[in-house]
Amino acid sequence: MNRHEKAQAFEALHEGEPFVIPNPWDAGSARALAALGFEALASTSSGFAFTLGRLDGQATLEEVVAHTAELDHATDLPVSIDLENGYGDSPESAANAVARVAEAGAVGGSIEDYDPSGRLYERSHAVERVAAAVEVARALDFPFTLTARAENHIRGNPDLSDTIERLLAYEAAGADVLYAPGLTTTEEIRELCAAASRPVNVLALGGLSFAEIAGAGAQRVSVGGALAWVAVNAFAEVALAIRDDGDFSSFGSGPPLREWFA
């Protein structure tokens, strides 16, 4: 698919049945997820940082732009990019991040309201950042799906009322999708979805099934770095068995790469 087709397909997913958007961390995992039948992909900042040997939040915008192109070229699926805080505090930084990944192949992206120095942005400033990102997204010649994130629940401030007020302000500023990572109950999800007019993304944390999350009103379910950590934990478990016991019994046949990468 070309850029316009990918963008339109991604937009249409948000108007149909609820769906899962998994989070690959490199081209290989992206191709595997595409082969397994998923309809869209979203990057994971933490998973990508791991591929660089760093912690979440330590990738640069230039590295993320290159990663965007890698994911876009890996499959024909629409790709949305985790843009963290936009790699700068200013509205101009958020706008520039959207422009850069859109040029590299993304048809969607998310901007969060958390400063890596350790604070949530004041709501008015966060709204300005979303509005600036929206302005750039609307100026593109394809429909870029902008997700606005309220980070309260994973940043030590699990205030659902404030989260909802923030997301409604981002919705008013033009965000296409609303996202509050860290919601853990169907009651929280249902309250947010009932208040919002835009599609809501929910981060799967393991305690709720897709049916429960969708039943509470979510349109999109992402998994963040979870798939990457499943892979890394399995790798570490086998590596420790080799180091400590000389045990190679976990080795088996590889995945069906010829089928996935056909």
C-alpha positions as CSV (number, residue, x, y, z in Angstrom):
1,M,0.0,0.0,0.0
2,N,1.1,3.6,-0.6
3,R,1.1,6.2,2.1
4,H,-2.4,7.4,1.5
5,E,-3.8,3.9,1.4
6,K,-2.0,3.1,4.7
7,A,-3.3,6.2,6.3
8,Q,-6.9,5.6,5.2
9,A,-6.7,2.0,6.3
10,F,-5.5,3.1,9.8
11,E,-8.2,5.7,10.0
12,A,-10.9,3.1,9.0
13,L,-9.7,0.8,11.8
14,H,-10.7,3.4,14.3
15,E,-14.2,3.5,12.8
16,G,-14.9,-0.2,12.8
17,E,-14.7,-3.0,15.3
18,P,-12.3,-2.7,18.3
19,F,-8.8,-4.0,17.4
20,V,-5.4,-4.9,18.8
21,I,-2.4,-2.9,17.6
22,P,0.7,-4.8,18.7
23,N,4.1,-3.1,19.3
24,P,7.1,-4.5,17.4
25,W,10.6,-3.4,18.4
26,D,12.4,-4.0,15.1
27,A,11.8,-4.9,11.5
28,G,11.8,-8.7,12.2
29,S,9.2,-8.5,14.9
30,A,7.1,-6.2,12.6
31,R,7.2,-8.7,9.8
32,A,6.3,-11.5,12.1
33,L,3.3,-9.6,13.5
34,A,2.2,-8.8,10.0
35,A,2.5,-12.4,8.9
36,L,0.4,-13.4,12.0
37,G,-2.5,-11.3,10.7
38,F,-2.5,-8.0,12.6
39,E,-3.8,-5.0,10.7
40,A,-1.6,-2.2,12.1
41,L,1.5,-1.7,14.1
42,A,2.7,0.8,16.7
43,S,6.2,1.3,17.9
44,T,7.3,0.9,21.5
45,S,9.7,3.4,22.9
46,S,10.9,1.0,25.6
47,G,11.3,-1.9,23.2
48,F,13.2,0.2,20.7
49,A,15.5,1.7,23.4
50,F,16.3,-1.9,24.4
51,T,17.6,-2.6,20.8
52,L,20.0,0.3,21.3
53,G,21.1,-1.0,24.7
54,R,19.4,1.8,26.5
55,L,16.5,2.5,28.9
56,D,13.2,3.9,27.8
57,G,13.4,7.6,27.0
58,Q,17.0,7.5,25.9
59,A,16.5,7.3,22.1
60,T,16.9,10.5,20.1
61,L,14.5,11.9,17.6
62,E,17.0,11.1,14.8
63,E,17.1,7.5,15.9
64,V,13.3,7.3,16.1
65,V,13.0,8.7,12.6
66,A,15.3,6.0,11.3
67,H,13.4,3.4,13.3
68,T,10.1,4.7,11.7
69,A,11.5,4.2,8.2
70,E,12.6,0.7,9.2
71,L,9.2,-0.3,10.5
72,D,7.4,1.3,7.5
73,H,9.6,-0.5,5.0
74,A,9.2,-3.9,6.8
75,T,5.5,-4.4,6.0
76,D,2.6,-2.9,4.1
77,L,0.8,-2.2,7.4
78,P,0.0,1.2,8.8
79,V,2.6,2.3,11.4
80,S,2.0,4.6,14.4
81,I,5.0,5.9,16.3
82,D,5.5,6.4,20.1
83,L,6.9,9.9,20.1
84,E,7.2,10.1,23.9
85,N,7.1,13.8,24.8
86,G,8.1,14.9,21.3
87,Y,11.8,15.1,22.3
88,G,11.4,18.6,23.8
89,D,9.2,20.6,26.1
90,S,7.9,23.2,23.6
91,P,4.9,22.9,21.3
92,E,7.3,23.3,18.4
93,S,9.2,20.2,19.5
94,A,6.0,18.1,19.5
95,A,5.0,19.5,16.1
96,N,8.5,18.8,14.6
97,A,8.4,15.2,15.9
98,V,5.1,14.6,14.1
99,A,6.4,16.1,10.9
100,R,9.7,14.1,11.0
101,V,8.1,10.7,11.5
102,A,5.3,11.4,9.0
103,E,8.0,12.2,6.4
104,A,9.7,8.9,7.3
105,G,6.6,6.8,6.7
106,A,4.4,6.9,9.8
107,V,0.6,7.5,9.4
108,G,0.1,8.0,13.1
109,G,1.9,9.0,16.3
110,S,1.4,9.7,20.0
111,I,2.5,12.7,22.1
112,E,2.5,12.4,25.9
113,D,2.2,15.0,28.6
114,Y,5.1,14.0,30.7
115,D,8.5,15.7,30.9
116,P,11.4,13.2,31.2
117,S,12.9,15.3,33.9
118,G,10.1,13.9,36.2
119,R,7.0,16.1,36.0
120,L,3.7,16.2,34.2
121,Y,3.2,19.3,32.1
122,E,0.7,21.8,33.2
123,R,-2.5,21.1,31.5
124,S,-2.5,24.4,29.5
125,H,1.0,23.8,28.2
126,A,0.2,20.2,27.4
127,V,-2.8,21.4,25.4
128,E,-0.6,23.8,23.4
129,R,1.7,20.9,22.6
130,V,-1.2,18.8,21.3
131,A,-2.6,21.7,19.3
132,A,0.8,22.3,17.7
133,A,1.1,18.6,16.8
134,V,-2.5,18.6,15.4
135,E,-1.7,21.6,13.2
136,V,1.2,19.8,11.6
137,A,-0.8,16.6,11.2
138,R,-3.7,18.4,9.5
139,A,-1.3,20.1,7.0
140,L,-0.1,16.7,5.7
141,D,-1.5,15.4,2.4
142,F,-2.8,12.3,4.1
143,P,-4.9,11.7,7.3
144,F,-2.3,11.3,10.1
145,T,-3.9,9.8,13.2
146,L,-2.7,11.8,16.2
147,T,-2.9,10.1,19.7
148,A,-2.7,12.3,22.8
149,R,-1.6,10.6,26.0
150,A,-2.3,11.5,29.6
151,E,0.5,9.9,31.7
152,N,-1.0,10.3,35.2
153,H,-1.6,6.6,35.9
154,I,2.0,5.5,35.2
155,R,3.7,8.6,36.7
156,G,2.5,8.3,40.3
157,N,-0.7,10.4,40.0
158,P,-3.6,7.9,39.4
159,D,-6.2,10.7,39.4
160,L,-8.9,9.5,37.0
161,S,-10.8,12.8,37.1
162,D,-7.7,14.7,36.1
163,T,-6.8,12.2,33.5
164,I,-10.2,12.5,31.9
165,E,-10.1,16.3,32.1
166,R,-6.7,16.3,30.4
167,L,-7.8,14.0,27.6
168,L,-11.0,15.9,27.0
169,A,-8.9,19.1,26.6
170,Y,-6.6,17.2,24.2
171,E,-9.7,16.1,22.3
172,A,-10.9,19.7,22.1
173,A,-7.4,20.6,20.7
174,G,-8.0,18.1,17.9
175,A,-6.4,14.8,18.9
176,D,-7.9,11.9,17.0
177,V,-7.3,9.2,19.7
178,L,-7.1,9.5,23.5
179,Y,-4.8,7.3,25.6
180,A,-4.2,6.9,29.3
181,P,-1.7,4.1,29.9
182,G,-2.1,2.4,33.3
183,L,-5.8,2.0,33.5
184,T,-6.4,-1.3,35.2
185,T,-10.1,-1.8,35.7
186,T,-13.1,-1.9,33.4
187,E,-14.7,0.7,35.5
188,E,-11.9,3.2,34.8
189,I,-12.0,2.4,31.1
190,R,-15.8,2.7,30.9
191,E,-15.8,6.1,32.7
192,L,-13.2,7.5,30.3
193,C,-14.8,6.1,27.2
194,A,-18.2,7.4,28.3
195,A,-16.8,10.9,28.6
196,A,-14.8,10.9,25.4
197,S,-16.1,11.5,21.8
198,R,-12.9,10.2,20.2
199,P,-11.7,6.6,20.1
200,V,-9.8,5.5,23.2
201,N,-6.6,3.4,23.2
202,V,-6.0,1.2,26.3
203,L,-2.7,-0.4,27.2
204,A,-3.1,-4.2,27.9
205,L,-1.5,-5.0,31.3
206,G,-2.4,-8.6,31.6
207,G,-5.3,-8.3,34.1
208,L,-8.0,-7.8,31.6
209,S,-8.9,-9.6,28.4
210,F,-9.4,-8.0,25.0
211,A,-13.1,-8.7,25.3
212,E,-13.3,-7.0,28.7
213,I,-11.4,-3.9,27.5
214,A,-13.4,-3.6,24.3
215,G,-16.6,-4.3,26.2
216,A,-15.8,-1.3,28.4
217,G,-15.7,0.9,25.3
218,A,-12.1,1.0,24.1
219,Q,-11.6,1.1,20.3
220,R,-7.9,0.1,20.3
221,V,-5.7,-2.0,22.5
222,S,-1.9,-1.8,22.4
223,V,0.6,-3.8,24.4
224,G,3.5,-1.4,24.8
225,G,6.8,-3.1,25.5
226,A,5.2,-6.3,26.7
227,L,5.9,-8.4,23.6
228,A,9.6,-7.3,23.7
229,W,9.9,-8.2,27.4
230,V,8.3,-11.7,26.8
231,A,11.0,-12.3,24.2
232,V,13.8,-10.8,26.3
233,N,12.8,-12.7,29.5
234,A,12.7,-16.0,27.5
235,F,16.2,-15.2,26.1
236,A,17.5,-14.5,29.6
237,E,16.0,-17.6,31.1
238,V,17.7,-19.8,28.5
239,A,21.0,-17.9,28.7
240,L,21.1,-18.4,32.5
241,A,20.4,-22.1,32.2
242,I,23.4,-22.2,29.8
243,R,25.6,-20.2,32.1
244,D,24.7,-21.9,35.3
245,D,24.1,-25.5,34.3
246,G,25.4,-25.9,30.8
247,D,21.9,-26.8,29.8
248,F,21.0,-26.5,26.1
249,S,17.8,-28.5,26.4
250,S,15.6,-25.4,25.6
251,F,17.0,-25.2,22.1
252,G,14.5,-26.3,19.5
253,S,13.6,-25.6,15.9
254,G,13.4,-21.9,14.9
255,P,10.3,-20.0,14.0
256,P,8.8,-20.4,10.5
257,L,10.8,-17.4,9.1
258,R,10.5,-18.6,5.5
259,E,6.7,-18.4,5.9
260,W,6.6,-15.2,7.8
261,F,9.1,-13.4,5.5
262,A,7.8,-14.7,2.2
